[in-house]
Amino acid sequence: MMRVAGAVGMSAVLALGAVACGDDGGGSGDGDSITIGFMGDLTGENSGLVIPPKQGAELAIEQYNATNPEVKINFKTYDSQGKPEQATTLATGAVKSDGIVGMIGPAFSGESQSVGPILEEAGVPSISPSATGITLAEQGWKFWHRVVADDTVQSAGVATFLTGSLKAEKVFLTHDNQEYGKGLADAIAKGLEGKVEVQTDPIDTQATDYSSTVNKIVQFAPDAVYFGGYYADAGNLFKQLREGGYEGKLMSGDGSFAPQLIEGIGQEDAQGTLVSCGCLVDTEGTTNETAKKFAADYQAKYNAPPAVYSSEGYDAATAFIKAIQDGKTTPEDINEFLTGVQFEGVGKSIAFAENGELAAKDIFIYEVKGGEMPLLGTAEEAQAS
């Protein structure tokens, strides 16, 4: 997922500034400990998408430290609020003041675009649990990785689901006209080209009345509406669509995969709403024994089931932990280890291509049932109700 709140130039690479960050451990390593950072929107408008992966990473590191290893990990959080300009200042401080040897995140693609050059110049490896922007892997970065499929893969999965399982013949694509939402919707349009009848129209997220788009959708009468963007806008749009009489399928992407989507639509009208995501949220741990233990441990610690990108946060932290367990404690050595790391994570198999992309390419479909959003399966096998 991507959140862009402002442009930041390359000069930020050299910027020095005051640092505001979490105090949950941290500081430079002292020989017996090293510091891993986590960066993302922890208090902003989309923090509901970032707190779960932060908790997943935190759980992995706490479990590792509980084994009394030779080198413990300090876990330090950096609250960027998803803003690129804020993220660059925090990243500079993380590298120069806190001496991190690795970064989990940034969570969003916009801030990843801005922070990437800073971490690259410093030679600090990063693993994002959730940044799906297509161009991130095209920067030639040697220290960047992610444990989630990009939006090219997500859009292909959505097209497969819409034309396969859902058997849609008419699809309306709408988005928030931002880089993440528009990019995802445009990519889905390419995947549907020549297969189904498609109409598109963006919404103005500065407005609260989407009646213009709602009227176009009702008149077109598509089998499905897909929105590219975040849960606040998706909830508002989908609520107005139901109030406007639209009865077809509603669907959005990983940026809408949060309980607030159901609240925005209203629980009754939200039933059957679909969400696509490169993340695997297996709240019952039915996928494998590792997922089952993770779900139980997560529930015990946070009194809540795993949510969006929880498992990816855990897997990103686990990749760093495996490097440290192998005796790699410098950023350079950790990064070299990551080029060959391979293990079965909580969510999926973890291995990185040369450009930092996750090798696995699964996209998962979820559906609102009651107040929950359970997993239906992969895009190829999911069956909507």
TORKOLZA-771166 format. One record per residue (C-alpha): residue number from 1; z, x, y. Coordinates in nm, 3 decimals, padded with zeros to 5 digits. Layout:
BEGIN
REC   nr        w        u        v
REC  NUM        Z        X        Y
...
END
This chain:
BEGIN
REC   nr        w        u        v
REC    1   00.000   00.000   00.000
REC    2  -00.060   00.111   00.354
REC    3   00.117   00.041   00.677
REC    4  -00.025   00.182   01.001
REC    5   00.181   00.150   01.317
REC    6   00.017   00.408   01.533
REC    7  -00.210   00.709   01.531
REC    8  -00.072   01.059   01.505
REC    9  -00.278   01.367   01.567
REC   10  -00.285   01.694   01.380
REC   11  -00.072   01.849   01.653
REC   12   00.219   01.675   01.486
REC   13   00.197   01.939   01.216
REC   14   00.351   02.184   01.456
REC   15   00.588   01.942   01.620
REC   16   00.956   02.008   01.626
REC   17   01.192   01.731   01.710
REC   18   01.521   01.563   01.660
REC   19   01.574   01.433   01.311
REC   20   01.723   01.099   01.212
REC   21   01.781   01.062   00.843
REC   22   02.011   00.936   00.573
REC   23   02.335   01.113   00.503
REC   24   02.346   01.037   00.133
REC   25   02.373   01.398   00.030
REC   26   02.138   01.664   00.144
REC   27   02.116   01.978   00.339
REC   28   01.956   02.295   00.215
REC   29   02.005   02.407  -00.139
REC   30   02.296   02.645  -00.200
REC   31   02.188   02.803  -00.527
REC   32   02.368   02.544  -00.735
REC   33   02.178   02.257  -00.578
REC   34   01.845   02.176  -00.420
REC   35   01.734   01.886  -00.201
REC   36   01.473   01.622  -00.280
REC   37   01.381   01.382  -00.001
REC   38   01.273   01.017  -00.006
REC   39   01.073   00.879   00.286
REC   40   00.977   00.521   00.365
REC   41   01.055   00.200   00.551
REC   42   01.422   00.147   00.464
REC   43   01.519  -00.079   00.755
REC   44   01.190  -00.207   00.902
REC   45   00.993  -00.528   00.857
REC   46   00.853  -00.424   00.519
REC   47   01.163  -00.255   00.379
REC   48   01.165  -00.508   00.094
REC   49   00.877  -00.308  -00.055
REC   50   01.048   00.031  -00.020
REC   51   01.414  -00.017  -00.110
REC   52   01.330  -00.077  -00.481
REC   53   01.148   00.257  -00.527
REC   54   01.424   00.432  -00.332
REC   55   01.678   00.283  -00.571
REC   56   01.469   00.382  -00.872
REC   57   01.454   00.743  -00.753
REC   58   01.825   00.741  -00.670
REC   59   01.909   00.616  -01.019
REC   60   01.706   00.890  -01.189
REC   61   01.871   01.164  -00.984
REC   62   02.222   01.025  -01.037
REC   63   02.164   01.014  -01.411
REC   64   02.036   01.373  -01.404
REC   65   02.331   01.500  -01.198
REC   66   02.571   01.322  -01.435
REC   67   02.460   01.560  -01.712
REC   68   02.621   01.850  -01.518
REC   69   02.302   02.056  -01.499
REC   70   02.292   02.416  -01.381
REC   71   02.110   02.304  -01.066
REC   72   02.203   01.966  -00.920
REC   73   01.985   01.761  -00.685
REC   74   02.085   01.640  -00.340
REC   75   01.902   01.314  -00.264
REC   76   01.830   01.272   00.106
REC   77   01.662   00.967   00.256
REC   78   01.437   00.956   00.564
REC   79   01.391   00.612   00.718
REC   80   01.044   00.615   00.874
REC   81   01.031   00.236   00.914
REC   82   00.672   00.280   00.800
REC   83   00.573   00.429   01.138
REC   84   00.351   00.739   01.119
REC   85   00.482   00.887   01.444
REC   86   00.841   00.851   01.323
REC   87   00.752   00.989   00.981
REC   88   00.604   01.311   01.123
REC   89   00.920   01.394   01.314
REC   90   01.132   01.325   01.007
REC   91   00.904   01.533   00.784
REC   92   00.923   01.829   01.019
REC   93   01.301   01.813   01.012
REC   94   01.307   01.770   00.635
REC   95   01.108   02.090   00.593
REC   96   01.256   02.307   00.869
REC   97   01.618   02.189   00.885
REC   98   01.697   02.038   00.547
REC   99   01.491   02.274   00.331
REC  100   01.368   02.010   00.090
REC  101   01.186   02.139  -00.216
REC  102   01.008   01.810  -00.278
REC  103   00.947   01.468  -00.123
REC  104   00.931   01.130  -00.296
REC  105   00.702   00.935  -00.068
REC  106   00.607   00.853   00.195
REC  107   00.592   00.497   00.069
REC  108   00.301   00.372   00.283
REC  109  -00.046   00.519   00.317
REC  110  -00.055   00.534   00.698
REC  111   00.252   00.753   00.719
REC  112   00.125   00.952   00.420
REC  113  -00.190   01.036   00.616
REC  114   00.028   01.175   00.897
REC  115   00.290   01.353   00.688
REC  116   00.047   01.507   00.438
REC  117  -00.065   01.794   00.665
REC  118   00.297   01.885   00.744
REC  119   00.398   01.907   00.379
REC  120   00.072   02.083   00.293
REC  121   00.126   02.352   00.555
REC  122   00.486   02.398   00.444
REC  123   00.387   02.409   00.076
REC  124   00.624   02.126  -00.019
REC  125   00.509   01.900  -00.305
REC  126   00.523   01.522  -00.262
REC  127   00.490   01.229  -00.503
REC  128   00.439   00.884  -00.354
REC  129   00.557   00.589  -00.561
REC  130   00.348   00.337  -00.371
REC  131   00.086   00.470  -00.125
REC  132  -00.246   00.331  -00.249
REC  133  -00.487   00.424   00.034
REC  134  -00.819   00.538  -00.107
REC  135  -00.874   00.833   00.128
REC  136  -00.542   01.006   00.055
REC  137  -00.691   01.177  -00.249
REC  138  -00.992   01.293  -00.048
REC  139  -00.803   01.527   00.187
REC  140  -00.816   01.834  -00.034
REC  141  -00.434   01.855  -00.037
REC  142  -00.285   02.075  -00.310
REC  143   00.077   01.954  -00.282
REC  144   00.019   01.575  -00.274
REC  145   00.056   01.340  -00.574
REC  146   00.114   00.971  -00.645
REC  147   00.225   00.771  -00.950
REC  148   00.028   00.455  -00.867
REC  149  -00.341   00.373  -00.887
REC  150  -00.530   00.355  -00.558
REC  151  -00.691   00.049  -00.397
REC  152  -01.027   00.124  -00.555
REC  153  -00.867   00.071  -00.894
REC  154  -00.669  -00.232  -00.771
REC  155  -00.978  -00.399  -00.625
REC  156  -01.173  -00.344  -00.947
REC  157  -00.884  -00.493  -01.144
REC  158  -00.869  -00.795  -00.915
REC  159  -01.243  -00.853  -00.949
REC  160  -01.209  -00.832  -01.327
REC  161  -00.925  -01.084  -01.329
REC  162  -01.094  -01.330  -01.091
REC  163  -01.422  -01.335  -01.279
REC  164  -01.272  -01.295  -01.626
REC  165  -00.947  -01.473  -01.698
REC  166  -00.957  -01.696  -01.389
REC  167  -01.330  -01.773  -01.427
REC  168  -01.365  -01.817  -01.051
REC  169  -01.709  -01.904  -00.921
REC  170  -01.617  -01.920  -00.551
REC  171  -01.367  -01.679  -00.387
REC  172  -01.248  -01.665  -00.026
REC  173  -01.129  -01.322   00.088
REC  174  -00.906  -01.298   00.394
REC  175  -00.698  -01.012   00.534
REC  176  -00.484  -00.892   00.824
REC  177  -00.763  -00.677   00.971
REC  178  -00.552  -00.364   00.919
REC  179  -00.656  -00.055   00.725
REC  180  -00.473  -00.145   00.403
REC  181  -00.542  -00.520   00.398
REC  182  -00.902  -00.505   00.517
REC  183  -00.978  -00.208   00.293
REC  184  -00.846  -00.389  -00.011
REC  185  -01.032  -00.713   00.067
REC  186  -01.357  -00.527   00.140
REC  187  -01.331  -00.335  -00.187
REC  188  -01.275  -00.659  -00.380
REC  189  -01.581  -00.808  -00.210
REC  190  -01.790  -00.519  -00.343
REC  191  -01.650  -00.577  -00.689
REC  192  -01.744  -00.944  -00.674
REC  193  -02.090  -00.888  -00.526
REC  194  -02.358  -01.067  -00.727
REC  195  -02.102  -01.226  -00.958
REC  196  -01.948  -01.508  -00.753
REC  197  -01.999  -01.683  -00.420
REC  198  -01.780  -01.513  -00.156
REC  199  -01.680  -01.594   00.201
REC  200  -01.453  -01.379   00.419
REC  201  -01.253  -01.426   00.739
REC  202  -00.964  -01.219   00.885
REC  203  -00.650  -01.369   01.033
REC  204  -00.489  -01.268   01.361
REC  205  -00.143  -01.148   01.264
REC  206  -00.029  -01.171   01.625
REC  207  -00.071  -01.548   01.602
REC  208   00.128  -01.791   01.392
REC  209  -00.137  -02.061   01.367
REC  210  -00.403  -01.981   01.107
REC  211  -00.570  -02.321   01.125
REC  212  -00.913  -02.171   01.198
REC  213  -00.911  -01.974   00.872
REC  214  -00.741  -02.259   00.686
REC  215  -01.017  -02.501   00.792
REC  216  -01.287  -02.258   00.676
REC  217  -01.118  -02.221   00.338
REC  218  -01.067  -02.594   00.287
REC  219  -01.432  -02.659   00.378
REC  220  -01.556  -02.384   00.141
REC  221  -01.329  -02.514  -00.141
REC  222  -01.305  -02.185  -00.335
REC  223  -01.149  -02.151  -00.678
REC  224  -00.927  -01.874  -00.542
REC  225  -00.812  -01.727  -00.209
REC  226  -00.717  -01.357  -00.198
REC  227  -00.525  -01.217   00.099
REC  228  -00.514  -00.843   00.176
REC  229  -00.198  -00.759   00.373
REC  230   00.179  -00.797   00.365
REC  231   00.413  -01.068   00.246
REC  232   00.514  -01.206   00.585
REC  233   00.157  -01.291   00.682
REC  234   00.064  -01.394   00.328
REC  235   00.356  -01.636   00.309
REC  236   00.268  -01.795   00.640
REC  237  -00.102  -01.826   00.555
REC  238  -00.045  -01.964   00.206
REC  239   00.209  -02.217   00.337
REC  240  -00.044  -02.344   00.590
REC  241  -00.313  -02.359   00.321
REC  242  -00.098  -02.584   00.102
REC  243  -00.011  -02.799   00.403
REC  244  -00.385  -02.816   00.480
REC  245  -00.460  -02.958   00.136
REC  246  -00.596  -02.652  -00.044
REC  247  -00.511  -02.677  -00.416
REC  248  -00.687  -02.372  -00.564
REC  249  -00.536  -02.040  -00.670
REC  250  -00.357  -01.820  -00.415
REC  251  -00.346  -01.443  -00.469
REC  252  -00.249  -01.127  -00.282
REC  253  -00.188  -00.758  -00.348
REC  254   00.101  -00.516  -00.381
REC  255   00.185  -00.550  -00.011
REC  256   00.293  -00.907  -00.083
REC  257   00.487  -00.833  -00.401
REC  258   00.834  -00.925  -00.275
REC  259   01.067  -01.228  -00.299
REC  260   01.002  -01.293   00.068
REC  261   00.652  -01.413  -00.029
REC  262   00.806  -01.708  -00.215
REC  263   01.041  -01.778   00.076
REC  264   00.747  -01.775   00.317
REC  265   00.538  -02.022   00.120
REC  266   00.830  -02.236   00.006
REC  267   00.934  -02.230  -00.358
REC  268   00.757  -02.552  -00.459
REC  269   00.425  -02.462  -00.302
REC  270   00.452  -02.099  -00.418
REC  271   00.440  -02.188  -00.788
REC  272   00.142  -02.023  -00.956
REC  273   00.076  -01.779  -00.672
REC  274  -00.065  -01.454  -00.813
REC  275  -00.009  -01.092  -00.712
REC  276  -00.195  -00.778  -00.820
REC  277  -00.029  -00.438  -00.827
REC  278  -00.068  -00.093  -00.972
REC  279   00.306  -00.103  -01.036
REC  280   00.463  -00.215  -01.360
REC  281   00.768  -00.438  -01.303
REC  282   00.913  -00.507  -01.646
REC  283   01.242  -00.681  -01.572
REC  284   01.314  -00.748  -01.939
REC  285   01.214  -00.403  -02.062
REC  286   00.964  -00.546  -02.310
REC  287   00.706  -00.268  -02.263
REC  288   00.891   00.008  -02.447
REC  289   01.242   00.140  -02.517
REC  290   01.237   00.356  -02.203
REC  291   01.158   00.054  -01.989
REC  292   01.429  -00.147  -02.165
REC  293   01.696   00.115  -02.090
REC  294   01.574   00.153  -01.732
REC  295   01.591  -00.224  -01.673
REC  296   01.947  -00.236  -01.810
REC  297   02.064   00.068  -01.611
REC  298   01.903  -00.062  -01.291
REC  299   02.060  -00.405  -01.333
REC  300   02.401  -00.247  -01.397
REC  301   02.389  -00.026  -01.089
REC  302   02.230  -00.262  -00.834
REC  303   02.323  -00.600  -00.981
REC  304   01.956  -00.693  -00.963
REC  305   01.654  -00.650  -01.188
REC  306   01.392  -00.384  -01.117
REC  307   01.149  -00.488  -00.844
REC  308   00.823  -00.368  -00.696
REC  309   00.780   00.008  -00.738
REC  310   01.132   00.057  -00.883
REC  311   00.988   00.219  -01.194
REC  312   00.744   00.428  -00.989
REC  313   01.035   00.563  -00.782
REC  314   01.216   00.649  -01.105
REC  315   00.906   00.816  -01.252
REC  316   00.836   01.017  -00.935
REC  317   01.194   01.149  -00.939
REC  318   01.166   01.220  -01.311
REC  319   00.861   01.440  -01.255
REC  320   01.066   01.653  -01.013
REC  321   01.362   01.655  -01.253
REC  322   01.146   01.782  -01.537
REC  323   01.030   02.069  -01.317
REC  324   01.389   02.163  -01.233
REC  325   01.493   02.135  -01.597
REC  326   01.215   02.385  -01.670
REC  327   01.373   02.630  -01.428
REC  328   01.142   02.562  -01.135
REC  329   01.347   02.542  -00.815
REC  330   01.113   02.661  -00.540
REC  331   00.851   02.431  -00.385
REC  332   00.569   02.653  -00.506
REC  333   00.694   02.668  -00.864
REC  334   00.764   02.293  -00.871
REC  335   00.414   02.219  -00.746
REC  336   00.261   02.445  -01.010
REC  337   00.465   02.264  -01.275
REC  338   00.341   01.925  -01.153
REC  339  -00.020   02.023  -01.212
REC  340   00.048   02.017  -01.585
REC  341   00.330   01.767  -01.619
REC  342   00.275   01.494  -01.874
REC  343   00.528   01.240  -01.999
REC  344   00.573   00.872  -02.080
REC  345   00.741   00.723  -01.777
REC  346   00.917   00.393  -01.735
REC  347   00.606   00.227  -01.598
REC  348   00.319   00.423  -01.746
REC  349   00.199   00.762  -01.867
REC  350   00.249   01.022  -01.595
REC  351  -00.005   01.301  -01.551
REC  352  -00.192   01.408  -01.240
REC  353  -00.558   01.482  -01.185
REC  354  -00.653   01.792  -00.986
REC  355  -00.658   01.589  -00.661
REC  356  -00.307   01.450  -00.720
REC  357  -00.421   01.109  -00.843
REC  358  -00.243   00.942  -01.132
REC  359  -00.454   00.969  -01.444
REC  360  -00.360   00.617  -01.570
REC  361  -00.564   00.331  -01.415
REC  362  -00.393   00.005  -01.514
REC  363  -00.360  -00.286  -01.270
REC  364  -00.103  -00.555  -01.346
REC  365  -00.102  -00.926  -01.257
REC  366   00.214  -01.125  -01.171
REC  367   00.264  -01.500  -01.115
REC  368   00.531  -01.695  -00.931
REC  369   00.733  -01.905  -01.175
REC  370   01.046  -02.065  -01.037
REC  371   01.201  -01.810  -00.806
REC  372   01.068  -01.512  -00.999
REC  373   00.739  -01.323  -01.026
REC  374   00.710  -01.225  -01.394
REC  375   00.444  -00.998  -01.540
REC  376   00.140  -01.170  -01.692
REC  377  -00.019  -00.849  -01.818
REC  378  -00.299  -00.614  -01.722
REC  379  -00.595  -00.743  -01.523
REC  380  -00.797  -00.755  -01.843
REC  381  -00.546  -00.955  -02.048
REC  382  -00.343  -01.167  -01.798
REC  383  -00.370  -01.545  -01.833
REC  384  -00.263  -01.753  -01.533
REC  385  -00.100  -02.090  -01.587
END
